[in-house]
Amino acid sequence: MELAPRQRGPIAVYGATGFTGRLVSQELARSGADFIISGRSHGKLDALARSLDPSPPTRAVTVDDGAGLRDLLADCSTVIACAGPFTLHGEPVLEAAVATGTDYLDTTGEQPFIRLAYDTYGPRAARGGTAVIPGMGFDYVPGDMIASLTAAGLGRLDTVRLAYATSFQMTRGTMLSALEMIKGGDLQWKDSRLVPAPQSISRGEFDFGPPLGEQAMTRYPAGEQIMLPRHLDVRTVETMLSAGSIAPGPLTDLTPMIARPAGLLMRTPVRKLAGSLISRLPEGPDEEDRAAARFTIACEVRAADGTTRQGRITGRDVYGITAALIVKGAIASACGDVESSGGLAPSQAFDPNLFLDGFGDFMLEWSVDPSQ
């Protein structure tokens, strides 16, 4: 992605030395953007800066140093937040961004944090004329945008269904965020309001068409439950994940039996033990494994008048495309191309038709079938 930035100020990357943060920093260096990397460790930041060409400035700031975070962002146009789990560590960066009038984007996949960003910090950002755009990676740009494209022109909608099928090795950060997500307490958009989601695991079957065919589906507390009603007039949003995405191969049939007890355990001290064990695992997949990972997101829309339409978006390398998506959004923000302010879903901040162009390295393709 070759860009000639006309930035209003540098882009800060907070959590730059984590797995996703490094990919974001590499993508920014390739783009020619003016950026600064930040996080907790001087040594790790310096090592990362030396590996990048050109080498960016560094600033070591901890998440509990509110004054330091505000000072970091004071001269920045935009911040990309990569330090999760966001429900545990994300709010100080978000708070500092809104306080300093800095546009904010992050890589969260966690429902509670997305809601916090919209409901608590979105109104403050709107008063200051800045944007708060959570979930700007694989979680949940492709899903939000394919829903927007599939629903275009249909008016009032009865139901939007989003079905995910993926195959990728999780990073430690994703696993830790997943611990927060499976605890339960998630919400769904039903009958035009947010309500507690059913905690049963099975979501029946979904036919993705060739080559995936029919898949057993599981509960997925996705961010689109909160995002889509911000820009679509929809009564009910359904989100689901293929069981094979969680436990590929022969373990797929065990997913419903395992997931519910696991969620209950994450509300006990076992969660701390699980987090400790995850922290000892390899940080994440190598470049070859990332490139081999594929994803499909299918969208079914039913309008209030009974018209139906289907959309589909596919690609590869969940973590690589996360970095590319959020960097494209951050550069647009830094260049003053985000015209709205406040809490924004990806499809509110960026035109999906234009934004999804230019990701050929990740085999990103989308289509919308004619209405029926």
PEDA-V628872 format. One record per pair of residues at least 12 apart in sequence whose C-alpha atoms are under 10 Angstrom apart, sorted by the first residue. I is the first residue (numbers start at 1). GAP is how many residues later the second one is. Records with the same first field share a line. If there is no record, write none. Layout:
I = GAP  GAP
//
This chain:
1 = 26  27  29  30  31  323  326  327  357  358  359  360
2 = 28  29  30  31  356
3 = 25  27  28  29  30  325  328
4 = 27  28  29  327  331
5 = 26  27  28  29  326  327  329  330
6 = 27  28  325  326  328  329  330
7 = 26  27  28  69  70  71  324  325  326  327  328  329  330
8 = 26  67  68  69  70  323  325  326  327  328
9 = 24  25  26  64  65  66  67  68  69  93  325  326  327
10 = 23  24  25  26  63  65  66  67  68  69  321  324  325
11 = 17  22  23  24  25  26  62  64  65  66  67  68  69  91  92  93  316  319  320  322  323
12 = 13  22  23  24  25  26  45  46  47  60  61  63  64  65  66  67  68  69  90  92  318
13 = 12  15  22  23  24  25  26  45  46  60  65  66  67  68  69  70  92  93  314
14 = 22  23  24  25  26  45  46  47  48  49  55  58  59  65  66  67  68  69  76  79  92
15 = 22  23  24  25  26  30  45  46  47  48  65  66  67  68  69
16 = 20  21  22  23  24  28  29  32  33  42  64  65  66  67
17 = 20  21  22  23  24  26  27  28  29  30  31  32  65  66
18 = 21  26  64  65  66  153  154  155  265  266
19 = 63  64  152  153  154  155  264  265  266  300
20 = 62  63  87  117  151  153  154  264  299  300  302  303
21 = 16  17  18  59  60  61  62  86  302
22 = 15  23  26  27  30  60  301
23 = 296  297  298  299  300  301  304
24 = 13  56  58  295  296  297  298  299  300  301  302  303
25 = 12  23  24  27  31  55  298  302
26 = 22  23  25  26  27  28  297  298  301
27 = 25  293  296  297  298  299  300  301
28 = 24  26  28  295  296  298  299  300  302  303
29 = 20  23  24  25  26  27
30 = 22  23  24
31 = 293  296  297  300
32 = 21  22
33 = 21  23  294  297  298  301
34 = 20  22  23  42  297  300
35 = 20  21  22  23  41  42  43  44  296
36 = 13  19  20  21  22  23  36  37  40  43
37 = 12  18  19  20  21  22  23  35  42  43
38 = 19  20  21  22  23  24  31  34  43
39 = 19  20  21  22  23  24  30  42  43  44
40 = 19  20  21  22  23
41 = 18  19  20  21
42 = 16  17  18  19
43 = 17
44 = 14  16
45 = 12  13  14  15
46 = 12  13  14
58 = 14
59 = 13
60 = 12
62 = 30  31
63 = 20  26  27  28  29  30
64 = 25  28  29
65 = 27  28  31
66 = 26  27  29  30
67 = 29
68 = 28
69 = 23  24  25  26  27  28  31
70 = 22  23  25  26  27  28  29  30  31  32
71 = 25  29
72 = 21  24  25  28
73 = 20  23  24  25  26  27  28  29  30
74 = 22  23  25  26  27  28
75 = 25  26  27
76 = 21  24  25  26  27  258
77 = 20  23  24  25  26  27  53  253  254  256  257  258  259
78 = 19  23  24  25  26  27  52  53  54  251  252  253  254  255  256  257  258
79 = 14  15  17  18  23  24  25  26  27  53  251  254  255
80 = 13  14  17  23  24  25  26  27  53  54  56  246  247  249  250
81 = 12  13  16  23  24  25  26  27  53  245
82 = 23  24  25  26  91  241
83 = 23  24  25  90
84 = 22  23  24  25  26  89  90  92  93
85 = 22  23  24  25  28  88  89  90  91  92  93  94  95  96
86 = 20  21  22  23  24  25  26  27  28  90  91  94
87 = 21  23  24  25  26  27  29  90  93  94
88 = 25  89  92
90 = 16  18  23  27
91 = 22  25  26  30
93 = 13
94 = 12  22  23  27  38  40
95 = 22  25  26  29  30
97 = 24  28  33  34  35
98 = 23  24  25  26  27  28  29  30  31  32  33  34  244
99 = 22  25  26  29
100 = 25  28  30
101 = 23  24  25  26  27  28  29  30
102 = 23  26  27  28  29  30  231  232
103 = 22  26  27  28  29  30  227  230  231  233  235  238  239
104 = 13  21  26  27  28  29  30  226  229  238  239
105 = 26  27  28  29  30  31  32  221  222  224  225  228  239  241
106 = 26  27  28  29  30  31  33  220  224
107 = 26  27  28  29  30  31  32  33  34  215  216  218  219
108 = 26  27  28  29  30  31  32  66  69  115
109 = 25  26  27  28  29  30  31  65  68  69  72  112  113  114  115
110 = 24  25  29  67  68  70  71  76  111  112  113
111 = 24  69  70  74  75  76  77  110  111  112  113  114  115  116
112 = 68  69  73  74  75  109  111  114
113 = 21  22  110
114 = 18  19  20  21  109  110  112  113  229  231
115 = 19  108  111  112  228
116 = 18  227
117 = 15  16  17  225  226  227
118 = 14  15  16  108  109  112  224  225  226  227
119 = 223  224
120 = 223
121 = 221  222
122 = 219  220  221  222
123 = 218  219  220
124 = 217  218  219
125 = 216  217  218
126 = 214  215  216  217  218
127 = 214  215
128 = 213  214
129 = 210  211  212  213
130 = 203  208  209  210  211  212  213
131 = 202  207  208  209  210  211  212  213  218
132 = 208  209  210  211  212  213  217
133 = 193  196  197  208  209  210  211  212  213  215  216
134 = 89  93  192  209  210  211  212
135 = 88  89  92  187  191  209  210  211
136 = 186  187  188  189  190  191  192  193  194  209  210
137 = 181  182  183  184  185  186  187  188  189  190  192  209
138 = 157  179  180  181  182  183  184  185  186  187  188
139 = 83  84  85  179  183
140 = 82  83  84  87  182  205  206
141 = 82  83  181  184  185  204  205  206  211  214  215
142 = 154  155  170  171  172  173  180  183  204  205  210  214  222  224
143 = 19  20  21  79  80  81  84  85  96  153  154  155  156  169  170  203  204
144 = 18  79  80  81  83  84  87  155  201  202  203  204  208
145 = 79  83  168  200  201  202  203  205  206  207  208  210  211  221
146 = 16  151  152  153  154  164  165  166  167  201  206  207  210  220  221  222
147 = 13  14  15  77  81  85  150  151  152  153  154  163  164  165  166  200  205  221
148 = 12  80  83  84  151  153  163  198  199  200  203  204  205
149 = 150  161  162  163  198  202  203  204  217  218  219
150 = 149  150  151  152  158  159  160  161  162  217  218  219  220  221
151 = 81  82  83  148  149  150  151  152  157  158  159  160  217  220
152 = 80  157
153 = 150
154 = 78  79  147  148  149  150  151  153  154  155  217
155 = 77  78  79  148  149  150
156 = 76  77  78  79  146  147  148  149
157 = 75  76  77  78  79  80  144  145  146  147  148  149  150  151
158 = 32  33  34  75  76  77  78  79  143  144  145  146  147  148  149  150
159 = 30  31  32  74  75  76  77  78  79  141  142  143  144  145  149
160 = 64  65  68  72  74  75  76  77  78  79  139  140  141  142  143  148  149  150
161 = 63  75  76  77  78  79  137  138  139  140  141  149
162 = 58  60  62  63  75  76  77  78  79  135  136  137  138  139  149  150
163 = 43  44  45  52  54  55  57  75  76  77  78  79  133  134  135  136  137  149
164 = 42  44  53  54  56  75  76  77  78  79  81  131  132  133  134  135  149
165 = 43  47  50  52  75  76  77  78  79  80  81  129  130  131  132  133  149
166 = 75  76  77  78  79  80  82  127  128  129  130  131  148  149  150  151  152
167 = 75  77  78  79  80  81  123  125  126  127  128  129  149  150  151
168 = 77  78  117  121  122  123  124  125  126  127  148  149  150  151
169 = 76  77  115  116  117  120  121  124  148  149  150
170 = 76  112  113  114  115  120  148  149
171 = 107  108  110  111  112  113  114  148
172 = 103  105  106  107  108  109  110  111  112  113
173 = 102  105  106  110  111
174 = 109  110
175 = 99  100  103  104
176 = 95  98  99  100  102  103
177 = 98
178 = 85
179 = 83  84  86  87  88  92  93  95  96
180 = 83  86  87  91
181 = 39  40  41  82  85
182 = 17  37  38  39  77  78  79  80  81  82  83  84  85
183 = 16  76  77  78  79  80  81  82  83  84  85  88
184 = 12  13  14  15  37  76  79  80  82  83
185 = 12  13  14  36
186 = 12  13  34  35  36  37  39
187 = 12  34  35  36  38  39
188 = 32  33  34  35  36  37  38  48  49  50  51
189 = 35  36  37  38  39  40  45  46  47  48  49  50
190 = 35  44  45  46  47  48
191 = 43  44  45  46
192 = 37  41  42  43  44  45
193 = 32  33  36  41  42  43
194 = 31  32  35  42  43
197 = 22  23  24
198 = 21
199 = 20  22  61  64
200 = 18  19  56  59  60
201 = 16  17  18  19  39  42  54  55  56  57  58  59
202 = 14  15  16  17  18  38  39  40  41  53  54  55  57  58
203 = 13  14  15  16  17  35  36  37  38  39  40  53
204 = 12  13  14  15  36  38
205 = 12  13  35  37  38
206 = 34  35  36  92
207 = 91
208 = 88  89  90  91  104
209 = 89
212 = 84
214 = 28
215 = 26  27  28  29  37
216 = 24  25  26  27  28  36  37  39  40
217 = 22  23  24  25  26  27  28  35  38  39
218 = 21  22  23  24  25  26  27  28  37  38  41
219 = 19  20  21  22  23  24  37  40  41
220 = 18  19  20  21  22
221 = 17  18  19  20
222 = 16  17  18  19
223 = 16  122
224 = 13  14  15  121
225 = 12  13  14
226 = 119
227 = 116  117  118  119  120  121
228 = 117  118  119  120
229 = 116
230 = 113  114  115  117  118
231 = 113  114  115  116  117
232 = 115
233 = 70  71
234 = 67  68  69  70
235 = 68  69
236 = 66
237 = 64
238 = 61  62
239 = 60
240 = 57
241 = 56
242 = 13
243 = 12  13
245 = 50
246 = 13
284 = 35
285 = 34
287 = 30  32  33
288 = 29
289 = 28
290 = 26  27  28  29  30  31
291 = 24  25  26  27  28  29  70  71
292 = 24  25  26
293 = 22  23  24  25  26
294 = 20  21  22  23  24  68  69
295 = 18  19  20  21  22  23  69
296 = 16  17  18  19  20  68  69  70
297 = 14  15  16  17  18  69
298 = 12  13  14  15  16  68  69  70
299 = 12  13  14  69
300 = 12  68  69
301 = 70
302 = 69  70
303 = 68
306 = 66
307 = 64  65
308 = 61  62  63  64
309 = 59  60  61  62  63
310 = 57  58  59  60  61  62
311 = 55  56  57  58  59
312 = 53  54  55  56  57
313 = 51  52  53  54  55
314 = 48  49  50  51  52  53
315 = 44  45  46  47  48  49  50  51
316 = 44  45  46  47  48
317 = 44  45  46  47
318 = 44
320 = 41  42
321 = 38  40  41  42  43
324 = 34  35  37  38
325 = 30  31  33  34
328 = 27  28  30
329 = 17  20  21  26
332 = 17  18  23
333 = 16  17
337 = 12  13
338 = 12  13
353 = 13
//
